[in-house]
Amino acid sequence: MLKTTRLAPAKINLCLHVLGKRADGYHELAMLMQRVSLYDRVAVELTAQPGARVHCEGVALAPGEQNIAGRAATMMLDLAASGGGVDLVIEKNIPVAAGLGGGSSDAAAVLMALNEMLGLGLSRTRLMELGVRLGADVPFFIFEEAAWATGIGERLEKVSGLPSVWYVLVNPGFSVSTAQVYQKLGLTSPGDVARLPRFPGTLRDLVGQLHNDLERVTLADFTVVAKIKEMLVALGAEGTLMSGSGPTVFGIFATEAAARTAEAKLLKVAGWKVFTVQPV
């Protein structure tokens, strides 16, 4: 049967403002988001056996339709009404529940792959509309550009000209529940958003825009996040920020050499996962 493999990149939030809580329970957000060169590998194979099956070695993912990638596959199978099925094999390199959007990226990769494999011919806009039903970050990965995101994250405006930098991602080796972080958050004022540059073109501008309303919530529960930020600064990071609801923290470096030097030292901390990445 037909088979393909897609690379699903991680994302970081260069800024994340929570503007308020909506009537539907979601939060109104304003975010600057960028994909980075840390990838899951998603193999998608059409089968004669109906239904969607997900295999991910070494990771306790919910099977089939309970998994976001599996739900994405089921959605596309239903649209195609082909009677066949899909086997998904996901090689996880992006830490799970880490603020890096790995699950959403996997789901986006499945939607885009099956759109082609099943001959559905759906536009990018339509795929994004389907993606938001699965998760708020899924449309961003279908958009495939750095973006200013508003709404719950589904309204996207392309951002061009971001500075060429290197990021060092540090994950302390545990997961954080996004839902619990939002439950603990005291809502912030939207006033600061208007004063920030939306399209930073220099390293200085980018560092000046770093902001995450969720960081203080995760910091209160996990002091190691503050420790990571302090270590990154000591190792030469121009700026640091927690991505999403955490606990992954990134540091911005002007050169690959500086980033690799920091990575080597941070890898000596037991239990931490460290990645040097570029924007994609």
Phi, psi and omega per residue, in radians:
M1 nan 2.899 -3.109
L2 -1.149 2.391 -3.095
K3 -2.501 2.524 3.078
T4 -2.584 2.831 3.094
T5 -2.233 2.331 3.133
R6 -2.101 2.540 2.992
L7 -1.616 2.269 -3.111
A8 -1.975 1.887 -3.054
P9 -1.377 2.741 2.965
A10 -1.362 2.953 3.036
K11 -2.294 2.769 2.930
I12 -2.216 2.666 3.038
N13 -1.741 1.949 3.108
L14 -1.341 -0.424 2.887
C15 -2.649 2.604 3.137
L16 -2.561 1.890 3.098
H17 -1.915 2.263 3.051
V18 -1.724 2.000 -2.984
L19 -1.619 -0.364 -3.124
G20 2.868 3.018 3.128
K21 -1.828 2.349 -3.094
R22 -1.548 2.902 3.133
A23 -1.120 -0.467 -3.125
D24 -1.469 0.054 3.104
G25 1.663 -0.307 3.067
Y26 -1.338 2.916 3.089
H27 -1.869 2.473 3.054
E28 -1.393 2.223 -3.003
L29 -2.182 2.778 2.927
A30 -2.398 2.054 -2.983
M31 -2.440 2.564 2.917
L32 -1.859 2.078 -3.009
M33 -2.126 2.502 -3.125
Q34 -2.482 2.382 3.042
R35 -1.404 2.617 -3.137
V36 -2.324 2.873 -2.939
S37 -1.494 0.873 2.925
L38 -2.072 2.148 -2.920
Y39 -2.215 2.433 2.745
D40 -1.464 2.704 3.068
R41 -1.986 2.131 -3.045
V42 -2.038 1.955 3.080
A43 -1.655 2.251 -3.068
V44 -2.129 2.141 -3.117
E45 -2.287 2.221 3.045
L46 -1.320 2.442 -3.111
T47 -2.320 2.849 3.050
A48 -1.362 -0.430 -3.133
Q49 -1.301 2.152 -3.097
P50 -1.098 2.713 3.047
G51 1.692 2.964 -3.127
A52 -1.953 2.295 3.124
R53 -2.185 2.399 -3.097
V54 -2.141 2.259 3.038
H55 -2.167 2.276 3.121
C56 -2.495 1.747 -3.039
E57 -1.104 2.292 3.041
G58 1.432 -0.012 -3.139
V59 -2.201 2.289 -3.125
A60 -1.438 1.435 3.099
L61 -1.679 2.530 3.061
A62 -1.105 2.417 -3.066
P63 -1.323 2.652 2.940
G64 0.942 -2.221 -3.000
E65 -1.201 -0.310 3.122
Q66 -1.348 -0.317 3.119
N67 -1.561 2.481 -3.039
I68 -1.085 -0.655 3.099
A69 -1.191 -0.671 3.082
G70 -1.139 -0.680 3.101
R71 -1.139 -0.642 3.085
A72 -1.084 -0.747 3.131
A73 -1.129 -0.757 3.137
T74 -1.089 -0.698 3.114
M75 -1.023 -0.768 -3.100
M76 -1.275 -0.644 3.078
L77 -1.083 -0.700 3.121
D78 -1.117 -0.697 3.117
L79 -1.144 -0.675 -3.108
A80 -1.335 -0.469 -3.117
A81 0.877 0.757 -3.050
S82 -1.531 -0.363 -3.092
G83 1.479 -0.160 3.118
G84 -1.563 -2.888 -3.116
G85 -2.482 -3.037 -3.094
V86 -2.459 2.344 2.946
D87 -1.855 2.239 3.104
L88 -2.012 2.275 3.026
V89 -2.111 2.014 -3.054
I90 -1.921 2.123 3.018
E91 -1.644 1.860 -3.032
K92 -1.500 2.070 2.985
N93 -2.005 -0.421 3.081
I94 -1.419 2.178 3.112
P95 -0.980 2.553 -3.074
V96 -1.473 2.462 3.122
A97 0.872 0.907 -2.989
A98 -2.122 0.089 -3.092
G99 1.451 0.228 -3.068
L100 -1.962 -0.004 3.017
G101 1.273 0.405 -3.062
G102 -1.032 -0.795 3.139
G103 -1.108 -0.735 3.119
S104 -1.132 -0.669 3.112
S105 -1.149 -0.713 3.077
D106 -1.050 -0.775 3.140
A107 -1.092 -0.727 3.115
A108 -1.094 -0.712 3.115
A109 -1.075 -0.693 3.115
V110 -1.145 -0.791 3.134
L111 -1.033 -0.805 -3.096
M112 -1.201 -0.692 3.135
A113 -1.139 -0.825 -3.090
L114 -1.249 -0.464 3.040
N115 -1.007 -0.703 3.114
E116 -1.371 -0.821 -3.021
M117 -1.149 -0.584 -3.132
L118 -1.620 0.008 3.093
G119 1.141 0.551 -3.074
L120 -1.329 -0.539 3.083
G121 1.151 0.510 -3.139
L122 -1.303 2.498 3.111
S123 -1.248 2.848 3.081
R124 -1.034 -0.705 3.128
T125 -1.060 -0.748 3.129
R126 -1.166 -0.693 3.104
L127 -1.099 -0.661 3.106
M128 -1.148 -0.671 3.090
E129 -1.097 -0.686 3.086
L130 -1.213 -0.685 -3.080
G131 -1.091 -0.657 -3.095
V132 -1.161 -0.368 3.053
R133 -1.185 -0.428 -3.122
L134 -1.568 -0.655 -3.123
G135 -3.100 2.609 -3.013
A136 -1.130 -0.461 -3.123
D137 -1.528 -0.204 -3.049
V138 -1.070 -0.770 3.124
P139 -1.008 -0.620 3.138
F140 -1.040 -0.718 -3.119
F141 -1.270 -0.474 3.041
I142 -1.298 -0.568 3.134
F143 -1.087 -0.653 3.034
E144 1.081 0.599 3.064
E145 -2.533 2.687 2.909
A146 -1.032 2.481 -2.978
A147 -2.624 2.608 2.880
W148 -1.565 2.089 -3.029
A149 -1.986 2.322 3.093
T150 -2.288 -3.074 -2.982
G151 1.271 -2.338 3.015
I152 -1.589 0.117 -3.110
G153 2.070 -0.012 -3.031
E154 -1.601 -0.289 3.108
R155 -1.627 2.007 -2.924
L156 -2.132 2.348 3.070
E157 -2.167 2.171 -3.085
K158 -1.049 2.414 3.075
V159 -2.043 2.074 3.124
S160 -1.883 2.767 2.993
G161 1.374 0.344 3.050
L162 -1.129 2.565 -3.066
P163 -1.152 2.651 3.103
S164 -1.428 1.918 -3.087
V165 -2.366 3.066 3.024
W166 -2.082 2.501 3.104
Y167 -2.045 2.446 2.941
V168 -1.913 2.034 3.126
L169 -1.654 2.318 3.121
V170 -2.209 2.076 3.114
N171 -1.994 2.154 -3.053
P172 -1.336 0.031 2.978
G173 1.684 0.264 3.044
F174 -2.395 2.895 -3.095
S175 -1.751 2.735 3.072
V176 -2.233 2.374 3.105
S177 -1.420 2.027 3.107
T178 -1.040 -0.738 -3.111
A179 -1.049 -0.735 -3.123
Q180 -1.190 -0.645 3.105
V181 -1.085 -0.791 3.126
Y182 -1.130 -0.615 3.125
Q183 -1.107 -0.562 -3.103
K184 -1.532 -0.149 -3.029
L185 -1.343 2.285 2.917
G186 -1.505 2.226 -2.994
L187 -1.107 2.534 -3.084
T188 -1.821 2.914 3.102
S189 -1.467 2.487 3.107
P190 -1.377 -0.003 -3.035
G191 -1.047 -0.670 -3.095
D192 -1.108 -0.508 -3.067
V193 -1.077 -0.726 -3.082
A194 -1.119 -0.456 -3.077
R195 -1.550 -0.129 -3.084
L196 -1.644 2.509 3.041
P197 -1.175 2.284 -3.084
R198 -1.458 -0.395 -3.038
F199 -2.272 1.281 -3.088
P200 -1.116 2.245 -3.094
G201 -1.849 -0.196 -3.135
T202 -2.178 2.852 3.098
L203 -1.021 -0.733 3.138
R204 -1.085 -0.765 3.103
D205 -1.063 -0.747 -3.101
L206 -1.097 -0.808 3.126
V207 -1.090 -0.671 -3.137
G208 -1.161 -0.399 -3.116
Q209 -1.538 -0.236 -3.075
L210 -0.995 2.161 -3.132
H211 -2.899 2.412 3.108
N212 -2.566 1.921 -3.137
D213 -1.108 -0.397 -3.122
L214 -1.432 -0.264 -3.024
E215 -1.065 -0.740 -3.079
R216 -1.152 -0.518 3.118
V217 -1.201 -0.855 -3.131
T218 -1.183 -0.650 3.097
L219 -1.026 -0.671 -3.112
A220 -1.123 -0.560 -3.118
D221 -1.601 -0.492 -3.041
F222 -2.331 1.647 -3.084
T223 -1.161 -0.310 3.121
V224 -1.080 -0.456 3.105
V225 -1.076 -0.757 3.084
A226 -1.123 -0.661 3.125
K227 -1.092 -0.740 3.121
I228 -1.086 -0.785 3.130
K229 -1.036 -0.775 3.137
E230 -1.094 -0.717 3.138
M231 -1.165 -0.713 3.116
L232 -1.069 -0.757 3.113
V233 -1.101 -0.756 3.135
A234 -1.098 -0.476 -3.133
L235 -1.611 0.148 2.994
G236 1.832 0.140 3.109
A237 -1.106 2.406 3.118
E238 -1.278 -0.474 3.103
G239 -2.913 2.773 3.141
T240 -2.401 2.712 3.094
L241 -2.828 2.564 2.953
M242 -1.351 2.430 3.118
S243 -1.617 2.307 3.103
G244 0.995 -2.371 3.114
S245 -1.553 0.094 3.076
G246 1.425 -3.015 0.123
P247 -1.596 0.094 -3.108
T248 -1.141 2.369 3.091
V249 -2.036 2.503 3.036
F250 -2.102 2.607 3.002
G251 -2.026 2.516 -3.136
I252 -1.730 2.268 3.132
F253 -2.214 2.518 -3.085
A254 -1.327 -0.490 -3.074
T255 -2.296 2.734 3.082
E256 -1.130 -0.690 -3.113
A257 -1.030 -0.777 -3.142
A258 -1.139 -0.687 3.137
A259 -1.158 -0.755 -3.118
R260 -1.152 -0.650 3.105
T261 -1.101 -0.770 3.107
A262 -1.123 -0.751 3.139
E263 -1.000 -0.791 -3.103
A264 -1.038 -0.677 -3.127
K265 -1.309 -0.659 -3.129
L266 -1.243 -0.496 3.131
L267 -1.157 -0.257 3.136
K268 -1.349 -0.204 3.121
V269 -1.438 2.071 -3.068
A270 -1.052 2.336 3.061
G271 1.558 -0.199 -3.140
W272 -1.565 2.488 3.006
K273 -1.835 2.273 -3.046
V274 -2.275 2.341 -3.106
F275 -2.384 2.315 2.967
T276 -1.700 2.171 -3.016
V277 -2.395 2.874 3.041
Q278 -2.077 2.803 2.978
P279 -1.127 2.580 3.042
V280 -2.259 nan nan
